[in-house]
Amino acid sequence: MESIIEIGTIKDVEAWAELRVALWPHHSLEYHRTELGWAFLSESGEAIAFIARNAANEAVGFAEATLRHDYVNGCSSSPVLFLEGIYIRPVDRRKGIARSLCNAVADWGKSFGCVEFGSDAPLENSASHALHTALGFEETQRVVFFRKPL
């Protein structure tokens, strides 16, 4: 059965935060709950999240996106639709859920006049690179950041 894709709302916070912990485990569940409240549920109009559900109505994945008005590496327009994060539970992968989520995000971005869809992934995350490629993203550049204490 095809997954159900819906805009994330306050009713999704607990399951959504748990999925975020799986993607970004360096932050606590409480941190993710709080961030969802101010970043994605604040109705700023600059951010959106979609939740994927299975036939049992369980949240199995999410995609979060923002409209970025600053420079986005590899892009030349503004605003740029930017995929901030995407995660599908391992047991639910390879079922087209990521594609459905990204299609929903893309439709949202197009409604704001976006003509480019940006994203990024750490250099060492080859699984994310493969997913992005499968979803139609093209690599534009690789960057290593440096710092020097003063």
Buried (B, 14 or more C-beta within 10 A) or exposed (E): EEBEBBEBEEEBBEBBBBBBBEBEEEBEEEBBBBBBEEBBBEEEEBBBBBBBBBEEEEBBBBBBBBBBEEEBEBBEEBBBBBBBBBBBBEEBBEBEBBEBBBBBBBEBBEEEEBEBBBBBBEEEEEEBBEBBEEBEBEEEEEEEEEEEEE
